[in-house]
Amino acid sequence: MGSVSIEVRGAVAIVVMDNSAHMNAIDAGIADGLADAAGELAKRADIGALVLRGAGDRAFCAGVDLKFVEQFEERARGFAVIDESVERFVREMASMPIPTIAMLHGNCFGGGVHLAATADFRFADSALKLGVPAVKARLYYPISALERLAHLIGETRTKRLVFEAEPYTAPTLLEWGFLDRVCAPGELEARTLEYAAKLAQRPRDVVAVYQEMFRALRRGDTAAARDLRARAKAREPGSGR
């Protein structure tokens, strides 16, 4: 069974998925651990940024662990067990008050792409291979994943990922806007943690308001974003409150 651990370096929390024997594929241990870790870190005032990564050097996450799913008499039940916790993780990440970064190396497929897409930023090494093979496997990708991918790279490119069901390389994903930075494999960890530490220095309460404003704008609620800004400005230094 896979596991998830949290390592804290200064104000940066590093969430590590470890199912390295199966290229960090998602089983119940990984799915539950991710949801629990995200919920815990959202409440910690000493954490200013979150980095999500996979253990080892072969993969960020190879998708759903099919060996776990096949333990169930009905495969659909195995997928449902994982989906329930992954969706809880997605909700936690969607309401996270701090910046989040997915650190992608090696292989990232299927459910791993979903996890990576939940982050605010994605850093990758130049050897990354990323794909969504759901169609080939006659599986139906989660709606929350399709929605997030379409937001990040547009509907047409999301369709290419899904329908072509083949791996894409880091340069293409950078061009598409899915990746924010591509690093040499030996530099990925240092560059990611350096950026996370920089973001973690920003005032956490101010960043949290911006996160809420961005979420309101994403769902098309400009009025809510303006209200959040107005209430925050009333607390600015020199506002008299």
Sequence and secondary structure as in RCSB ss.txt:
>XXXX:A:sequence
MGSVSIEVRGAVAIVVMDNSAHMNAIDAGIADGLADAAGELAKRADIGALVLRGAGDRAFCAGVDLKFVEQFEER
ARGFAVIDESVERFVREMASMPIPTIAMLHGNCFGGGVHLAATADFRFADSALKLGVPAVKARLYYPISALERLA
HLIGETRTKRLVFEAEPYTAPTLLEWGFLDRVCAPGELEARTLEYAAKLAQRPRDVVAVYQEMFRALRRGDTAAA
RDLRARAKAREPGSGR
>XXXX:A:secstr
  EEEEEEETTEEEEEEE GGGTT B HHHHHHHHHHHHHHHT TT  EEEEEESSSSEEE SB HHHHTTSSSH
HHHHHHHHHHHHHHHHHHHT SS EEEEE BEEETHHHHHHHTSSEEEEETT EEE  TTTTT    HHHHHHHH
HHH HHHHHHHHHH   EEHHHHHHHTS SEEE GGGHHHHHHHHHHHHHTS HHHHHHHHHHHHHHHTT HHHH
HHHHHHHHTTSTTS  
